[in-house]
């Protein structure tokens, strides 16, 4: 039977429930963590559903192009020249926010699981690479804004301030590797080659993940290690491949007594998750983490 905890309720109501949940966290030896944009919001990085400030900046530069939310992360936008310019400007503004962001309390909670030897793996939908600052073993399901990649040869490069400035104008810089190969061919008297352009090394909607097969194999390997806890935080559970993995992991965890699957988010999951999660925590993940940290100070939980 699923236990629901609304962080906004009086402590007298939720305190016993939090204590029970904390005992599962304390006793876990092989935990999986799945994260979405909600865990990074307190660092100043909005999810695309609430990134109004970024959209307004983009609109000022490209007033004739209307793109919002999911549309700015959809590969089909590359069919339209105006939408491409809008995409690059948005990515420049997003990169600027990320470069000034710091890991949140939720990231630090995951780091503590890592330091305790409890974390099996963190799978993140986030592209902000904040986990790297804390040495969290994270798999980036949607790529990273730390790098740019060539649309032609797939070479990757650091996402530098220079590239950010070019992106902000709506322009896509040419790939240095493609240019070098082309110049060498011209020097040898051969015909010129096409030169690719650079874009953030993120995976868009309607786009195949270049490391998708490797990630799938890693997920299979992790499930074979029999995780005993999974915490899903800050995601609205919309991506089909991730939904499938979470359900598979939940079945594995529930196959043995004592396993626990937890969902932490500001909004409730849909009815399809009714029998997947043991605990449904409604509220900000940082607030939940603070409550867990307080409970985990009690050695009796072990």
C-alpha positions in Angstrom: 0.0 0.0 0.0 1.4 3.4 -1.0 2.1 6.0 1.7 1.5 9.6 0.8 3.4 12.4 2.5 2.7 16.1 1.9 5.5 18.1 3.2 3.2 21.0 3.8 1.2 19.1 6.4 1.8 19.5 10.2 4.9 17.7 11.5 2.8 15.8 13.9 1.1 14.1 11.0 4.0 13.4 8.7 6.8 12.8 11.3 6.1 9.1 11.9 5.9 8.5 8.1 9.2 10.3 7.6 10.8 8.2 10.3 9.7 5.0 8.5 10.9 6.2 5.2 14.3 7.3 6.6 14.8 3.8 7.9 14.7 2.4 4.4 17.2 5.0 3.3 19.5 4.3 6.3 19.5 0.5 5.7 20.0 0.6 1.9 23.1 -0.9 0.5 22.4 -0.5 -3.2 20.4 2.6 -4.1 19.4 3.9 -7.4 18.5 7.6 -7.8 16.7 9.1 -10.8 16.6 12.9 -11.1 14.8 15.5 -13.2 14.8 19.3 -13.6 13.0 19.8 -10.3 16.1 19.1 -8.2 18.1 22.0 -9.9 15.5 24.7 -9.7 16.7 26.1 -6.4 20.2 26.6 -8.0 18.6 29.1 -10.4 18.1 26.7 -13.3 14.5 26.6 -14.4 12.8 23.6 -16.0 11.5 24.3 -19.5 8.0 24.5 -18.3 8.7 27.6 -16.1 11.6 29.2 -17.9 9.7 32.4 -18.6 12.7 34.7 -18.0 14.8 32.8 -20.6 12.0 32.8 -23.2 11.5 36.6 -22.8 15.2 37.2 -23.5 14.9 35.0 -26.6 11.7 36.7 -27.7 13.5 40.1 -27.6 16.1 38.9 -30.1 13.7 36.9 -32.3 10.3 38.6 -32.0 8.9 36.9 -35.1 9.6 33.4 -33.8 7.3 31.7 -31.3 8.9 28.7 -29.5 8.2 27.7 -26.0 8.8 24.8 -23.6 9.2 21.4 -25.3 9.5 23.0 -28.7 12.9 24.4 -27.9 14.2 20.9 -27.1 12.8 19.2 -30.2 15.1 18.2 -33.1 12.4 19.1 -35.7 13.1 22.8 -35.1 16.3 22.4 -37.2 14.0 22.4 -40.3 13.3 26.1 -39.9 16.0 28.7 -40.1 14.3 31.2 -37.8 13.7 28.5 -35.2 17.3 27.5 -35.3 18.4 31.0 -34.4 15.9 31.0 -31.6 17.3 27.7 -30.3 20.9 28.9 -30.3 20.0 32.1 -28.4 18.0 30.1 -25.8 21.0 27.7 -25.3 23.3 30.6 -24.8 21.1 32.0 -22.0 20.7 28.6 -20.5 24.4 28.0 -20.5 25.0 31.3 -18.8 22.6 30.3 -16.0 24.3 26.9 -15.6 27.8 28.4 -15.4 26.7 30.4 -12.3 24.8 27.6 -10.6 25.9 25.5 -7.6 24.7 22.1 -6.5 21.6 22.0 -4.4 20.9 20.3 -1.1 19.4 17.5 -3.1 22.7 17.0 -5.0 24.5 17.0 -1.7 22.2 14.3 -0.4 23.0 12.2 -3.4 26.7 12.9 -2.7 26.3 11.7 0.8 24.8 8.4 -0.4 27.9 8.1 -2.6 30.2 8.8 0.2 28.4 6.2 2.4 28.9 3.6 -0.3 25.2 3.3 -0.7 24.7 4.7 -4.2 24.7 2.2 -7.0 24.0 4.8 -9.7 22.4 8.1 -10.4 20.5 8.5 -13.6 19.8 12.1 -14.4 17.6 13.8 -17.1 19.4 17.1 -16.3 21.9 18.6 -18.7 23.4 21.0 -16.1 26.2 18.6 -15.1 26.0 19.8 -11.4 26.7 16.2 -10.3 30.3 16.4 -11.6 31.2 19.0 -8.9 30.4 16.5 -6.2 31.9 13.3 -7.9 28.5 11.7 -8.1 28.5 8.6 -10.4 25.8 10.0 -12.7 24.6 8.9 -16.2 23.4 11.8 -18.2 20.3 10.5 -20.0 19.9 13.7 -22.1 23.5 14.7 -22.7 25.3 17.7 -21.2 25.6 21.5 -21.7 29.3 21.2 -20.8 30.2 20.4 -24.4 29.2 21.2 -27.9 29.2 18.7 -30.8 29.5 18.9 -34.5 26.3 18.2 -36.4 28.3 16.5 -39.2 31.3 14.6 -37.8 30.0 14.4 -34.1 33.3 15.6 -32.7 32.9 17.2 -29.2 34.5 20.4 -27.8 34.2 22.3 -24.5 31.3 24.7 -24.4 33.4 27.8 -24.0 32.4 31.5 -23.3 33.3 32.2 -27.0 30.8 29.7 -28.2 28.2 31.1 -25.8 28.7 34.6 -27.3 28.2 33.2 -30.9 25.2 31.2 -29.9 23.6 34.3 -28.3 23.5 36.0 -31.7 21.6 33.0 -33.1 24.6 31.8 -35.1 26.0 28.3 -35.2 29.9 28.3 -35.2 31.7 26.0 -37.7 33.3 22.8 -36.5 37.1 23.3 -36.0 37.8 19.7 -37.0 35.8 19.9 -40.1 37.5 23.1 -41.1 40.9 21.6 -40.5 40.1 18.5 -42.7 38.7 20.7 -45.4 41.7 23.0 -45.4 44.1 20.0 -45.7 42.1 18.6 -48.6 42.3 22.0 -50.4 46.0 22.1 -49.8 46.4 18.7 -51.4 44.3 19.9 -54.4 41.3 17.7 -53.5 37.7 18.8 -53.6 36.2 20.7 -50.7 34.2 18.9 -48.0 31.1 20.0 -46.2 31.8 21.7 -42.9 29.5 20.9 -39.9 28.3 23.4 -37.3 28.4 23.1 -33.5 25.4 22.7 -31.1 25.1 21.8 -27.5 25.8 18.1 -26.8 22.3 17.5 -25.5 19.8 14.9 -26.7 16.6 16.5 -28.1 13.1 15.1 -28.4 12.8 13.1 -31.7 16.5 12.4 -31.6 18.3 9.1 -31.0 20.7 9.1 -28.0 24.2 8.4 -29.4 25.1 6.4 -26.2 21.6 4.9 -25.9 22.8 1.3 -26.3 25.6 1.7 -23.8 23.2 3.2 -21.3 20.7 0.4 -21.8 23.4 -2.2 -21.1 24.5 -0.3 -17.9 20.9 -0.3 -16.7 20.6 -4.1 -17.2 23.9 -4.5 -15.3 22.6 -2.3 -12.4 19.4 -4.3 -12.1 21.4 -7.5 -11.9 23.1 -6.1 -8.8 19.7 -6.2 -7.1 19.1 -2.6 -5.9 17.1 -2.3 -2.7 16.1 1.3 -2.9 15.1 3.7 -5.7 14.5 7.4 -5.2 12.9 9.3 -8.1 13.1 13.1 -7.6 12.1 16.2 -9.5 10.6 14.6 -12.6 7.1 14.5 -14.1 7.8 11.1 -15.6 7.1 11.8 -19.3 9.9 10.1 -21.2 8.9 6.6 -22.3 12.4 5.0 -22.1 12.9 6.3 -18.5 9.4 5.3 -17.5 10.2 1.7 -18.7 13.4 1.6 -16.7 11.8 2.9 -13.5 9.1 0.3 -13.7 11.7 -2.5 -14.3 13.8 -1.3 -11.4 10.7 -1.2 -9.2 9.8 -4.8 -10.0 13.4 -5.8 -9.2 13.4 -4.0 -5.9 10.0 -5.3 -4.9 11.0 -8.9 -5.7 12.8 -9.1 -2.3 11.3 -8.1 1.1 12.5 -4.8 2.4 12.9 -3.0 -0.9 11.5 0.5 -1.3 10.6 2.8 -4.2 10.2 6.5 -3.4 8.8 9.4 -5.5 9.6 13.0 -4.5 8.1 15.9 -6.6 6.0 19.0 -6.3 3.2 17.3 -8.2 1.7 13.8 -8.0 2.4 11.1 -10.6 -0.5 9.8 -12.7 -2.5 6.7 -11.9 -0.3 4.5 -13.9 2.3 4.7 -11.1 -0.2 3.7 -8.4 1.5 0.3 -7.8 5.0 1.4 -8.5 5.9 3.7 -5.7 5.8 2.8 -2.0 6.1 6.4 -0.9 4.8 9.5 -2.7 6.3 12.7 -1.2 4.7 15.9 -2.4 6.9 18.9 -2.1 10.3 20.4 -2.9 13.1 17.8 -2.9 15.4 20.1 -0.9 12.8 20.3 1.9 12.4 16.5 1.9 16.2 16.1 2.0 16.4 18.4 5.0 13.8 16.3 6.8 15.7 13.1 5.8 19.0 14.4 7.0 17.5 15.2 10.4 16.0 11.7 10.7 19.2 10.0 9.5 21.1 11.4 12.5 19.3 8.7 14.6 21.5 5.6 14.8 18.4 3.6 15.9 17.2 3.6 12.3 19.8 1.0 11.4 
